[in-house]
Amino acid sequence: MLRLAVTTSSETFERMRGPLGDRGIDVGHLRAKEFALDLSTPPAESFDVGFVYPTRPMEGGVVTARHDIPWVNTREDVLTSRNKAGVIAALERAGLPVPRSVCVSNPADESDLLDAVESAGLDYPVVVKPNSTTRGVGIAKAHDPDSLSGHTDVLGLVHDFRATGDKSFLIQEWLPEARDYRAMVLDGEVVGAVERRLSDGAREGGRWKHNVHRGAEAVGVDLPKRHRDLAESVADELGIRYLGVDLLESDGGVVVSETNARPTIDDDAKYDDGFFDRLAALVERVAKKS
């Protein structure tokens, strides 16, 4: 039986283990962080293929070398998707719709930053977004130049630490009343989607972030064709086989806000029929190519 290494032990691991097991793939947990390893001792377990490259690139390099396995989503896939500004730039160049955005690399002069915001035609409020965080961490809304300067001052202080790897962030247009979708693209095709919704109470209380980890609910939806086509075009442009594509719909338009090459597998009801058949086929193909 083919053995698949999964480096998360949370929802994704539990939800895929049974269905893939039924399709001849044994899913095992591969610890990829918070360990102490004797590198001269061979690993006790063996795997044929890995699912998604670990979150920490350095430890990921260690476990990849020890187990000598290919990944469905490679280190390059994960780093490409994690770089929000890089994704926006690549999609913009390819002619795919994205929010108007300014990328700031610290240290940056305040006047240059404000001039770039004005030159980009951004009206307040704007969204300030760290370039490589997930789950809505660090995202804020700035309502005027002074509040924008305040947010960027804080980021500047954080980026002052020499150990801070990513010293960049995004300033993006605010899309009011946007509907927030996550499309799952597997091997070039959309295989399911959710709309992330806030409760009426949350909205009335001033909440606006649609991240599930911030209290939004993910509801399974059947995406319109133009949304599906856009998500598939994004995955094709980035060359990533298993990708979450976040779409914002506002005033009749749809833009790609960001992507996730480490998306959580949700419950079966939120995927098209045959999702796990397609996933198993992809895993087997990657294993055979190694």
PEZIVEN-V621417 format. One record per residue. N is the residue number from 1. RES is the residue in one letter. SS is DSSP state (helix for helix, strand for strand, loop for the rest). PSI is psi in whole degrees, 0 to 359 (NA if undefined). D_FIRST is the distance of its C-alpha to the first C-alpha in Angstrom with 2 decimals. Layout:
BEGIN
n | res | ss | psi | d_first
N | RES | SS | PSI | D_FIRST
N | RES | SS | PSI | D_FIRST
END
This chain:
BEGIN
n | res | ss | psi | d_first
1 | M | loop | 135 | 0.00
2 | L | strand | 135 | 3.81
3 | R | strand | 125 | 6.36
4 | L | strand | 126 | 9.63
5 | A | strand | 128 | 12.91
6 | V | strand | 127 | 15.66
7 | T | loop | 359 | 19.07
8 | T | loop | 146 | 20.79
9 | S | loop | 15 | 20.67
10 | S | loop | 219 | 22.93
11 | E | helix | 316 | 22.81
12 | T | helix | 314 | 20.27
13 | F | helix | 311 | 17.57
14 | E | helix | 323 | 18.47
15 | R | helix | 336 | 18.85
16 | M | helix | 340 | 15.58
17 | R | helix | 312 | 13.27
18 | G | helix | 306 | 13.86
19 | P | helix | 320 | 14.03
20 | L | helix | 327 | 10.91
21 | G | helix | 321 | 9.03
22 | D | loop | 342 | 10.82
23 | R | loop | 19 | 9.55
24 | G | loop | 19 | 5.79
25 | I | strand | 119 | 5.95
26 | D | strand | 117 | 6.46
27 | V | strand | 120 | 10.03
28 | G | strand | 153 | 11.90
29 | H | strand | 128 | 15.59
30 | L | loop | 113 | 16.94
31 | R | loop | 126 | 20.65
32 | A | loop | 13 | 22.66
33 | K | loop | 164 | 26.22
34 | E | loop | 56 | 28.67
35 | F | loop | 169 | 27.52
36 | A | loop | 113 | 29.14
37 | L | loop | 136 | 27.03
38 | D | loop | 107 | 28.09
39 | L | loop | 349 | 27.00
40 | S | loop | 351 | 27.58
41 | T | loop | 124 | 24.84
42 | P | loop | 150 | 21.24
43 | P | loop | 148 | 18.83
44 | A | loop | 332 | 17.35
45 | E | loop | 156 | 13.90
46 | S | loop | 148 | 11.88
47 | F | loop | 154 | 10.37
48 | D | loop | 331 | 9.61
49 | V | strand | 153 | 11.85
50 | G | strand | 154 | 14.39
51 | F | strand | 287 | 15.77
52 | V | strand | 134 | 19.51
53 | Y | loop | 143 | 21.45
54 | P | loop | 158 | 23.11
55 | T | loop | 328 | 26.56
56 | R | loop | 112 | 28.31
57 | P | helix | 323 | 28.29
58 | M | helix | 310 | 29.33
59 | E | helix | 327 | 26.71
60 | G | helix | 321 | 24.17
61 | G | helix | 325 | 25.26
62 | V | helix | 309 | 24.78
63 | V | helix | 329 | 21.18
64 | T | helix | 317 | 20.28
65 | A | helix | 319 | 22.03
66 | R | helix | 323 | 20.56
67 | H | helix | 347 | 16.89
68 | D | loop | 58 | 17.66
69 | I | loop | 148 | 15.60
70 | P | strand | 163 | 16.73
71 | W | strand | 142 | 17.44
72 | V | strand | 308 | 17.52
73 | N | strand | 117 | 20.99
74 | T | loop | 174 | 22.48
75 | R | helix | 317 | 25.26
76 | E | helix | 322 | 27.75
77 | D | helix | 313 | 26.62
78 | V | helix | 316 | 27.08
79 | L | helix | 324 | 30.41
80 | T | helix | 310 | 31.66
81 | S | helix | 324 | 31.14
82 | R | helix | 331 | 32.52
83 | N | loop | 89 | 35.75
84 | K | helix | 316 | 37.45
85 | A | helix | 321 | 40.53
86 | G | helix | 319 | 38.61
87 | V | helix | 313 | 36.81
88 | I | helix | 315 | 40.19
89 | A | helix | 317 | 41.79
90 | A | helix | 318 | 39.13
91 | L | helix | 323 | 39.24
92 | E | helix | 314 | 43.04
93 | R | helix | 327 | 43.26
94 | A | loop | 358 | 41.05
95 | G | loop | 17 | 43.46
96 | L | loop | 145 | 41.17
97 | P | loop | 128 | 42.98
98 | V | strand | 161 | 42.77
99 | P | loop | 149 | 45.19
100 | R | loop | 131 | 48.14
101 | S | strand | 149 | 47.15
102 | V | strand | 130 | 48.65
103 | C | strand | 131 | 46.61
104 | V | strand | 129 | 48.40
105 | S | strand | 115 | 47.70
106 | N | loop | 149 | 49.52
107 | P | loop | 136 | 52.17
108 | A | loop | 138 | 53.73
109 | D | loop | 136 | 57.39
110 | E | helix | 319 | 58.07
111 | S | helix | 323 | 60.44
112 | D | helix | 319 | 57.94
113 | L | helix | 311 | 55.30
114 | L | helix | 324 | 57.72
115 | D | helix | 321 | 58.93
116 | A | helix | 321 | 55.37
117 | V | helix | 316 | 54.86
118 | E | helix | 318 | 58.15
119 | S | helix | 327 | 57.45
120 | A | loop | 354 | 54.13
121 | G | loop | 26 | 56.13
122 | L | loop | 128 | 54.39
123 | D | loop | 150 | 56.40
124 | Y | loop | 147 | 56.15
125 | P | loop | 160 | 54.19
126 | V | strand | 160 | 51.34
127 | V | strand | 130 | 47.87
128 | V | strand | 124 | 47.17
129 | K | strand | 119 | 43.48
130 | P | strand | 146 | 41.88
131 | N | loop | 334 | 39.92
132 | S | loop | 25 | 36.56
133 | T | loop | 168 | 36.26
134 | T | loop | 174 | 34.16
135 | R | loop | 24 | 34.75
136 | G | loop | 11 | 38.42
137 | V | loop | 128 | 39.32
138 | G | loop | 359 | 42.73
139 | I | loop | 134 | 43.59
140 | A | strand | 163 | 47.28
141 | K | strand | 130 | 49.97
142 | A | strand | 128 | 53.23
143 | H | loop | 350 | 56.25
144 | D | loop | 171 | 58.69
145 | P | helix | 324 | 59.13
146 | D | helix | 316 | 60.04
147 | S | helix | 328 | 56.95
148 | L | helix | 316 | 54.82
149 | S | helix | 323 | 56.49
150 | G | helix | 315 | 55.77
151 | H | helix | 317 | 52.05
152 | T | helix | 332 | 51.93
153 | D | helix | 316 | 54.02
154 | V | helix | 315 | 51.38
155 | L | helix | 324 | 48.63
156 | G | helix | 320 | 50.95
157 | L | helix | 317 | 51.34
158 | V | helix | 316 | 47.59
159 | H | helix | 350 | 47.10
160 | D | loop | 334 | 49.87
161 | F | loop | 128 | 47.51
162 | R | loop | 333 | 46.49
163 | A | loop | 353 | 42.94
164 | T | loop | 117 | 42.35
165 | G | loop | 309 | 39.90
166 | D | loop | 116 | 40.51
167 | K | loop | 34 | 44.24
168 | S | strand | 160 | 44.20
169 | F | strand | 169 | 44.42
170 | L | strand | 146 | 45.10
171 | I | strand | 121 | 48.08
172 | Q | strand | 159 | 47.36
173 | E | strand | 146 | 49.34
174 | W | loop | 127 | 49.38
175 | L | loop | 99 | 48.38
176 | P | loop | 143 | 50.13
177 | E | loop | 31 | 48.65
178 | A | loop | 143 | 45.48
179 | R | strand | 135 | 42.60
180 | D | strand | 118 | 39.35
181 | Y | strand | 146 | 36.09
182 | R | strand | 114 | 32.53
183 | A | strand | 134 | 30.73
184 | M | strand | 122 | 26.97
185 | V | strand | 124 | 26.16
186 | L | strand | 116 | 22.65
187 | D | loop | 41 | 22.40
188 | G | loop | 353 | 26.15
189 | E | strand | 142 | 26.79
190 | V | strand | 127 | 27.96
191 | V | strand | 8 | 25.56
192 | G | strand | 164 | 27.68
193 | A | strand | 155 | 30.58
194 | V | strand | 154 | 32.62
195 | E | strand | 129 | 36.25
196 | R | strand | 117 | 37.04
197 | R | strand | 141 | 40.26
198 | L | loop | 147 | 42.74
199 | S | loop | 160 | 44.69
200 | D | helix | 321 | 48.38
201 | G | helix | 320 | 49.28
202 | A | helix | 318 | 47.26
203 | R | helix | 315 | 48.92
204 | E | helix | 333 | 52.33
205 | G | loop | 3 | 51.71
206 | G | loop | 5 | 51.22
207 | R | loop | 145 | 47.43
208 | W | loop | 348 | 46.03
209 | K | loop | 133 | 42.58
210 | H | loop | 8 | 39.84
211 | N | loop | 136 | 36.94
212 | V | helix | 323 | 34.99
213 | H | helix | 353 | 35.15
214 | R | helix | 12 | 38.93
215 | G | loop | 357 | 39.24
216 | A | loop | 160 | 38.65
217 | E | strand | 134 | 36.73
218 | A | strand | 115 | 33.96
219 | V | strand | 127 | 34.64
220 | G | strand | 134 | 32.47
221 | V | loop | 160 | 34.52
222 | D | loop | 107 | 34.54
223 | L | loop | 144 | 35.60
224 | P | loop | 158 | 38.42
225 | K | helix | 320 | 37.64
226 | R | helix | 328 | 39.41
227 | H | helix | 316 | 37.32
228 | R | helix | 315 | 34.07
229 | D | helix | 320 | 35.40
230 | L | helix | 314 | 36.42
231 | A | helix | 318 | 33.10
232 | E | helix | 325 | 31.31
233 | S | helix | 324 | 34.02
234 | V | helix | 311 | 33.44
235 | A | helix | 321 | 29.70
236 | D | helix | 317 | 30.62
237 | E | helix | 320 | 33.43
238 | L | helix | 343 | 31.40
239 | G | loop | 36 | 28.39
240 | I | loop | 130 | 25.89
241 | R | loop | 330 | 22.83
242 | Y | strand | 106 | 22.46
243 | L | strand | 133 | 25.98
244 | G | strand | 129 | 28.29
245 | V | strand | 120 | 31.74
246 | D | strand | 126 | 34.72
247 | L | strand | 139 | 37.63
248 | L | strand | 126 | 41.15
249 | E | strand | 122 | 43.45
250 | S | strand | 134 | 47.14
251 | D | loop | 38 | 50.34
252 | G | loop | 353 | 48.52
253 | G | strand | 160 | 46.58
254 | V | strand | 132 | 42.94
255 | V | strand | 159 | 41.85
256 | V | strand | 117 | 38.65
257 | S | strand | 321 | 39.14
258 | E | strand | 179 | 36.01
259 | T | strand | 166 | 32.26
260 | N | strand | 113 | 29.26
261 | A | loop | 6 | 26.14
262 | R | loop | 51 | 24.72
263 | P | loop | 144 | 25.35
264 | T | loop | 138 | 24.33
265 | I | loop | 126 | 22.20
266 | D | loop | 186 | 24.70
267 | D | loop | 157 | 24.65
268 | D | helix | 327 | 23.57
269 | A | helix | 342 | 27.24
270 | K | helix | 10 | 27.83
271 | Y | strand | 157 | 25.43
272 | D | loop | 159 | 25.80
273 | D | loop | 139 | 23.97
274 | G | loop | 6 | 20.68
275 | F | helix | 310 | 20.14
276 | F | helix | 334 | 16.52
277 | D | helix | 316 | 15.87
278 | R | helix | 320 | 17.52
279 | L | helix | 316 | 15.81
280 | A | helix | 319 | 12.27
281 | A | helix | 321 | 13.81
282 | L | helix | 315 | 15.38
283 | V | helix | 316 | 12.45
284 | E | helix | 323 | 10.74
285 | R | helix | 318 | 14.24
286 | V | helix | 319 | 14.92
287 | A | helix | 320 | 11.93
288 | K | helix | 331 | 13.11
289 | K | helix | 343 | 16.64
290 | S | loop | NA | 16.26
END
